[in-house]
Each structure stands twice: as structure tokens, then as C-alpha cells.
């Protein structure tokens, strides 16, 4: 699965971890001890978010691809 959703990644001193939020998928967020781990975790969580939404019959938002040029 190709992950095309925007990810907001930042360091949290309080959590001592990188936090990843996926604004297009409500409530979709994760963390990781390293930047790379946080992104890998986010890819997994995005896939799970989509699978769960589909199982529940909920709409899955299309990726906006705002930062990509065509």
C-alpha cells in the first residue's frame, strides 16, 4: 500500500519521542524513539486506520497531496 497522506512530525520533550500526526485521518497518530521509527509506525497506523474504517463501513478520506506537484 502506498502511503500518500500528509504526516506532521515533531519532537516532544515531554514524551522523549518523535510524534506523528496524520491530519487527514482523525485521531490517527503515533510516535517513535527515532524519526525513522516514528515514520515507520505512522505507515503501519495509517494502514490500520484505513482497514478499520473500511470494516466499519466508514468513508476513508482521499489524500489531498497538497505538497505534491503534478
N, C-alpha and C positions, 0 to 999 in steps of 0.2 A: 504494500500500500504506500502510495506516495503522500507524504505529509505536506500539505500546502497552506496550512493555517499559520497565521501570524503568531509568533511567540514573543512575549515580553520577558526578558531575563535580567535579573538584578541580584546583587549580593545583599544578604540580610545578616547584619552583625548579630542581631538577636538570636537568629537560628543557626548562625555559623554555617550557612549553606547558600547556594545559588537557588533562587526561587524562579519558577517559570509559570507565567500565567498565559492562558490562551483566550484572549478577549472574545473571540467569535463563538466560543463554546462555553456557555455559562457554567461557572463552578469548576471548570477544568483547570487544574493547577497541580504542580508537583515541585520537588526540589532535588538537589543533589549536592554531594560534597565538592564536586568539581563542575566547571562549566559543561564539560563534555558529558558527565554523568547526568546532569540536570536536563540537557537536551535529549539524551537517550531515554530518560524516564518520561519526558514530555511526549516523545513519539509514541511510547507504549500507552500512556494515559489517553492520548488523543484517540488512538485506535480503539481502546476500551470504551471511551465516551461514545464514539460513533456506533459501535456494536450494541451497546446498551440502549441507546436512543432508538436504533432500528428494531431491537427486540421488543421495546415498549410501544412501537408504532408512532414515535415522535419524529418530527421533522429534524433533519440534520442540515444546519446552515451550510451554504456553499462558501468556500473560501473566497475572500474578497481579492486576494492577490494584489493589494494596494501598492506594494513596493516593487512589483514585477512589471517590467515594460514589455509591450508586445511589438 
